[in-house]
Amino acid sequence: MKIVFFGTPAHGHVNPMLPVLRALMDRGVTVLAYNAPDFAAKISGTGADFRVYPDALMINDDNMPTSIMATGHMIVDACAPLIPFCQQVLDAEQPDLVVFDSLALWGRIAAETRGYPTMGVFTTFAWSDGATSDQRGIAAELVGSPATFMTYISTIMRVLRDHGVAGDPSSAFNNTGARNLVFTSRLFQPHGDQFGADYAFVGPAIAPRPDAPAFPFAWLDPARKLVYVSLGTIHNTNLDFYRACISAFADHDAQFVMATGRTDLSMLGELPPNFYAQASVPQLELLTRVDAFITHGGMNSVNEALYHAVPLIVVPQQFEQASVAQRVASLYAG
């Protein structure tokens, strides 16, 4: 069996798929996984055949769009070169199944126009007919930028019309296949009862990450409580947030581990004795030890914490994380 997977170049979208790719490789499936160069090592480490997108999608954590409208425009703009590229891939490879990330509009259009069986992958909440927090967040953001919104609407609808595929303005974010894999539970998914058997809610993908950074576990005192602080892989340069944590908890009895991302550690000043900070930490291993997690509310981080029964304090940095925070609060999970 041969599968072509069209991914999205973001750690939060790549990480959950890594255990799936490993499992497919263990079963003897041929997987051709397309993504940006920054993810070559991660994806190749699963045994999958990593393939690179053309320059149309050369984004990374340093230039990732920070708003939903910017993300929507990035996705739509990438379609012009990527749809024919993906169609050529499918013509050459003739896979048994095409899998695409929920943001990979180019992959869905290529698969549908070539008539291949499809599967969508959701690393965030799936979308339903209900008034989800995601949809309210989009509406709130668009109020302030009607001209940008109208440009986006006209562009995406033209792309869909030109290729003869169904869709609406949400199609940049909600690309579904005949079957769909969602990396959360049906309970945590807003309006989970609205989704049929074509959606499989499988929970977080928990598996060792060979690329996890080294960490001084000997620094941890087993006799003290441990709190983990992280703003994830994208919006992680909020210096005021890190300084607020240090100021608030400098005299606390617990130990605090902060993952600071691209923040210059020297800007934090001298850390209190109960604080340790480094750019990136082995999150999955830490979550087996911590007593609480102060998080940005990324879907993967929250799901991994819930899996390990870690209490959450959510400090969202953008609209999607705010919707996750609202779900955590409504289910008394933090």
Buried (B, 14 or more C-beta within 10 A) or exposed (E): EEBBBBBBBBBBBBBBBBBBBBEBBEEEBBBBBBBBEBBBEBBEBBBBBBBEBEEBBBBBBEEBBEEBBEBBBBBBBBBEBBBEBBBEBBEEBEBEBBBBBBBBBBBBBBBBBBEBBBBBBBBBBBBBEEEBBBBBBBEEBBEEEEEBBEBBBEBBBEBBEEBEBEBEBBBBBBBBBEBBBBBBBBEBBBBBEBBEEEBEBBBBBBBEBEEBEEBEEEEBEEEEEBBBBBBBBBBBBBEEBBEEBBEEBEEBEBBBBBBBBEBEEEEBEEBEEBBBBBBBBBBBEBBEBBEBBBBBBBBBBBBBBBBBEBBBBBBBBBBBBBBBBBBBEEEEBB
